[in-house]
Each structure stands twice: as structure tokens, then as C-alpha cells.
Amino acid sequence: MTRGTSLASRLYGRLDDVSGEAGYAGHPPRVGFFTDTSVCIGCKACEVACKEWNALPEPDAGVLRLSGESYDNTGALGADSWRHVAFIEQGPLEVGAEVTADGLRTPDGGLAPATRWLMASDVCKHCTHAACLDVCPTGALVRTEFGTVIVQSDICNGCAYCVSACPFGVIDRREDDGRAWKCTMCYDRLRGGLEPACAKACPTDSIQFGPLDELRATAAARVAELHAGGVTDAMLYGADPDDGIGGAGAFFLLLDEPEVYGLPPDPVVTTRDLPAMWGWAGAAAAVLAAGIAVAFAGRRP
């Protein structure tokens, strides 16, 4: 597999048919993840299933690390953790409660909960405008026929350009071999007609997998349902094809601001300004060349 997508095509306008733009004729529909954090119970079945199916190593030669500050022992996405379940504990004041004479009250006058848990399973976003694809010098990062983005580990040279280019801090290098690794959306399972291991293992359907267009419609209906039920903070993150990354192939329903979950509030493809930068560099080089030519032309023999 050697197919990518041209930089110019990704940087200008919407790109709904990412697989077709990458050169795949008669490809299947673009697929993705919709993660509904409102029904995540923090069981970590997705983490375990991902590690088992992809044979991901445990950190520190299998030693379990506990921070003592949270149930989140994984900490973050990384080369050996392609799914990460975050545990976010919020006190009453963090969820908009006010101190009154008869205790803590929510904006609608009800009693505020002592604490609120937000749990969310994070993953690579498989961006429409993927900066990691733009900067990879070896072609190790490619777009698949399913519209996902994967790393071909046998081609990766460990330069880490993709690590610094990712606006979400998803891609990471392993210390033992230096190569970059991240979620492949179980590309091998997709080719066999199976859903990714994490979605298969999720007991509450917090992680839903399917054609991206269908998932967006499902997500919009879910947000409307929550709003009607009084959960007015519910929002979609990464579902908008007109955002700074052209929409994500893995998007989320959140119950608080993105920053609370450790997500950038307004992600932008980091290679967005490359064409303009190269244009200015070319113009500067032309001016310099013209100046040198004039200087030599003015010299007397």
C-alpha cells in the first residue's frame, strides 16, 4: 500500500471522498467511530480489546503503573495505548452549581451532585485533513480504502515528523525501535469484514462503528435527545466537515467543553499554511536571485 492524498486537495475545501481522492476506485464507504461519552462506564474493555487484538506491549515490561490520583492508569494515548479511557472527576462548582443558603444548587434550582464523573474513550481522529500524511517523508503514513489513516511500520524511519504534526498529540514513538505507532481502526479486521475490536468489546455501545455519514446522523439525533432531556451541555466534537481538520473520522459526543477532556477546542491541520509559506519562500528566493544578477551586471570588467 502506497497511496496518500495530495496536500493541495486536503487543504482547500471539503474532502468527503478521501479514499477516491487517494486513488481508490470503487472503494467502500468511509467508515469511522462515534464515541458517545454519555454512556461510557469506564470499564476499559476497549483498551483491553485493542491491546489484545493488536498485540500491543505493556509499558515497562508489563509492570502495572498506578498514579494514585485516578482510576486512569493509562494516562494518555501513546505508541502502546491506541485507546485511552479518561476519568474526569468534577466537583459541584465545576458543573455550574451555586452556593446558596440551603446548600449547593444547580442553575435550575435542584440540588447539585457532590461529584460528577466524565469518562471518555479517546482514539486517533483519522482526520480528513491529516497533517501526519503531509509531513511523512517515506510514505509510511497512508490513507486506506476505508478512509482511515494508518502507519506502515515496516516503512517508518522514526523521524517523528508526524508526532509533532498531529494537532491532537496522538502519534507516538516506541522507545525500543523508534518507530511511530497509532490506531489503525483495526485495518486487518476491516479487510475481513469485521468491526474494530474496541467497538466490538464495548458493552454500552459508547463506541459505535460504521459508515461515517450514518454515524453523523445517529450522533445528531442523540444530541437532540439529550437536549430534550435537559442535558443542554451535550455537544459533538469532530463531526463538522467544515472545521479545521475537515471533520474527523473518529468523533465524540461530549458533556463539557473539549478542554475538560484534554482535547483542543478548535483543532487546525498544522500544515494548513505550508503552501503560503512555500510561496513566500519562493518569492524571497526570486528577489534574492534578481538582486545578485543586478549586482553582477553592474560590475565593470
C-alpha positions in Angstrom: 0.0 0.0 0.0 1.5 3.3 -1.1 -1.5 5.6 -1.5 -1.8 9.0 0.1 -3.8 12.2 -0.7 -2.4 15.3 -2.3 -1.6 18.2 0.1 -3.4 20.7 -2.1 -6.6 18.6 -2.2 -6.7 18.3 1.5 -6.0 22.0 2.3 -8.7 23.6 0.1 -12.4 23.0 0.6 -14.2 19.9 1.9 -12.9 16.5 1.1 -15.7 14.0 1.6 -14.4 11.3 -0.7 -10.9 10.9 0.9 -10.5 7.4 -0.5 -11.4 8.4 -4.0 -9.0 11.3 -3.8 -6.3 8.9 -2.6 -6.7 6.9 -5.8 -9.0 4.1 -4.8 -11.6 3.3 -7.5 -14.8 1.5 -6.4 -13.9 1.8 -2.7 -16.2 1.0 0.2 -17.9 3.9 2.1 -15.8 5.9 4.5 -16.1 4.4 8.0 -15.4 5.8 11.4 -16.1 5.9 15.1 -18.7 7.8 17.0 -17.9 7.7 20.7 -20.9 8.7 22.9 -19.3 9.6 26.2 -22.6 10.0 27.9 -23.0 6.2 28.2 -19.3 5.3 28.8 -18.9 3.5 32.1 -15.1 3.5 32.2 -14.8 -0.3 32.0 -11.7 -0.1 29.8 -13.0 -3.1 27.7 -12.0 -1.1 24.6 -8.4 -0.6 25.9 -8.1 -4.3 26.7 -9.6 -5.5 23.4 -7.3 -3.1 21.4 -4.2 -4.3 23.2 -5.1 -8.0 22.8 -6.0 -7.8 19.1 -3.1 -5.6 18.1 -0.6 -7.4 20.4 0.4 -4.1 21.9 3.1 -4.3 24.6 2.5 -3.4 28.2 4.6 -0.4 29.4 7.7 -1.1 31.5 7.9 -4.8 30.7 4.4 -5.5 32.0 4.6 -3.6 35.2 1.2 -2.0 36.1 1.6 1.7 36.9 -0.9 3.3 39.2 -0.7 7.1 39.7 -2.6 7.0 43.0 -4.6 10.1 41.8 -7.1 8.5 39.4 -8.5 5.3 38.0 -6.9 6.3 34.8 -3.7 4.2 34.9 -3.0 4.6 31.1 -2.6 8.3 31.3 -2.7 9.2 27.6 -2.7 7.8 24.1 0.7 6.5 23.0 2.6 4.0 20.9 1.5 1.2 23.1 -2.0 2.6 24.0 -4.2 3.2 21.0 -7.4 3.6 23.1 -7.3 5.6 26.3 -10.2 5.9 28.7 -10.1 9.1 30.6 -11.6 9.5 34.1 -12.5 13.1 34.9 -13.9 13.8 38.4 -15.7 17.2 38.8 -16.9 18.8 42.0 -20.2 20.6 42.2 -18.8 24.1 41.5 -17.2 22.7 38.3 -20.6 21.8 36.9 -22.2 25.2 37.4 -23.5 24.9 40.9 -24.0 28.0 43.1 -23.6 28.3 46.9 -26.9 29.2 48.4 -28.3 29.5 52.0 -29.7 25.9 51.8 -26.7 24.4 50.1 -25.3 23.9 46.6 -27.9 24.4 43.9 -27.8 23.8 40.1 -28.9 26.6 37.8 -32.4 25.1 37.6 -32.7 25.1 41.4 -32.1 21.5 42.1 -29.6 20.0 44.5 -26.1 19.8 43.0 -24.4 16.4 43.0 -21.4 16.0 45.2 -19.3 14.9 42.3 -19.7 14.1 38.6 -17.7 11.6 36.6 -16.9 12.2 33.0 -15.5 9.1 31.2 -14.4 9.1 27.6 -12.5 6.6 25.4 -10.1 8.6 23.2 -8.5 7.4 20.0 -6.8 8.7 16.8 -9.2 11.0 14.9 -8.4 9.7 11.4 -8.7 13.3 10.2 -10.0 14.3 6.8 -7.1 16.8 6.5 -4.3 14.7 8.1 -1.1 16.6 8.7 0.7 13.4 9.5 0.2 12.3 5.9 1.6 15.6 4.7 4.9 15.5 6.6 5.8 11.8 6.3 8.9 11.6 4.1 8.8 7.9 3.5 5.2 7.2 2.7 4.8 5.2 5.9 1.6 7.0 6.7 -1.2 6.3 4.1 -4.9 6.7 3.5 -6.7 3.3 3.2 -9.7 2.4 1.0 -11.9 2.8 4.1 -10.8 6.5 4.5 -8.7 5.8 7.6 -5.1 6.7 8.2 -2.6 4.1 9.2 1.2 3.8 9.7 3.1 1.1 7.8 5.6 0.2 10.5 8.0 -1.6 8.0 8.4 1.7 6.1 8.6 4.1 9.1 12.1 5.5 9.7 11.4 7.0 13.1 11.8 10.7 12.0 8.9 11.7 14.3 7.7 14.5 11.9 4.2 13.0 12.3 4.5 13.2 16.1 4.9 17.0 16.0 2.4 17.5 13.2 -0.6 15.8 14.9 -2.8 18.5 16.4 -4.1 16.0 19.0 -0.8 14.5 20.2 -2.0 11.0 19.1 1.0 9.6 17.4 4.0 8.4 19.5 7.2 6.5 19.0 8.2 3.4 20.8 11.4 3.7 22.8 12.7 0.2 21.8 12.6 0.7 18.0 11.9 4.4 17.5 9.1 3.9 15.0 5.8 5.7 15.1 2.6 3.8 16.1 -1.1 4.7 16.4 -4.6 3.3 16.0 -5.3 1.7 12.6 -9.0 1.3 13.2 -8.2 -2.4 13.1 -7.4 -2.3 9.3 -6.9 -6.0 9.2 -10.3 -6.6 10.7 -12.0 -4.2 8.3 -10.5 -6.0 5.3 -12.0 -9.2 6.7 -15.5 -7.6 7.1 -15.2 -7.3 10.9 -15.7 -4.2 13.1 -12.8 -2.9 15.1 -12.0 -4.8 18.4 -12.8 -1.8 20.6 -16.3 -1.3 19.2 -16.9 -5.0 19.3 -16.0 -5.1 23.0 -17.8 -2.0 24.2 -20.8 -3.2 26.4 -22.8 0.0 26.3 -22.3 0.9 22.6 -20.4 4.0 23.7 -18.1 3.3 20.8 -20.1 2.9 17.6 -18.6 1.9 14.3 -20.0 2.2 10.8 -20.3 4.4 7.7 -19.3 7.9 8.7 -22.4 9.6 7.2 -24.7 7.3 9.1 -22.8 7.9 12.3 -23.1 11.6 11.9 -26.9 11.3 11.6 -27.0 9.0 14.6 -24.9 11.4 16.6 -27.1 14.4 15.7 -30.2 12.5 16.8 -28.5 11.6 20.1 -27.6 15.2 20.9 -31.2 16.3 20.2 -32.4 13.5 22.5 -30.1 14.7 25.3 -31.0 18.3 24.8 -34.7 17.4 25.0 -34.0 15.6 28.3 -32.3 18.6 29.8 -28.7 17.8 29.1 -28.1 21.0 27.3 -24.3 20.8 27.5 -24.1 17.8 25.2 -22.2 18.7 22.0 -20.5 17.0 19.1 -16.7 17.3 18.7 -15.1 16.5 15.3 -18.3 15.9 13.4 -18.3 19.1 11.4 -16.8 18.7 7.9 -16.1 22.4 7.8 -13.9 22.5 10.9 -10.1 23.0 10.9 -9.4 19.3 10.1 -12.2 18.8 7.6 -14.0 16.7 10.1 -12.8 13.7 12.0 -13.2 10.0 11.1 -13.5 9.4 14.9 -15.7 12.0 16.6 -17.3 12.4 20.0 -20.3 13.4 22.0 -19.1 15.4 24.9 -20.9 16.6 28.1 -18.5 19.5 28.8 -16.0 21.7 26.9 -13.3 19.9 24.9 -10.6 21.2 27.1 -12.0 19.3 30.1 -11.3 16.1 28.2 -7.8 17.2 27.1 -8.9 18.0 23.6 -8.0 21.2 21.7 -11.1 23.4 21.4 -10.5 24.4 17.8 -8.1 21.9 16.1 -6.5 23.0 12.8 -4.4 20.9 10.4 -0.9 22.0 11.3 0.2 22.0 7.6 -2.5 24.5 6.6 -0.1 27.4 5.9 2.5 25.3 4.1 1.5 26.4 0.5 1.6 30.1 1.5 5.0 29.6 3.3 6.5 28.0 0.2 5.1 30.8 -1.9 6.7 33.4 0.3 10.0 31.5 0.3 9.9 31.2 -3.5 9.3 34.9 -3.8 12.1 35.7 -1.5 14.4 33.5 -3.4 13.4 35.2 -6.7 14.1 38.6 -5.2 17.5 37.5 -3.9 18.4 36.0 -7.3 17.4 39.2 -9.1 19.5 41.2 -6.7 22.5 39.1 -7.3 22.0 39.3 -11.0 21.8 43.1 -10.9 24.9 43.3 -8.7 26.9 41.2 -11.1 25.6 43.0 -14.2 26.7 46.3 -12.7 30.3 45.2 -12.1 32.9 46.6 -14.5 35.2 44.2 -16.3 
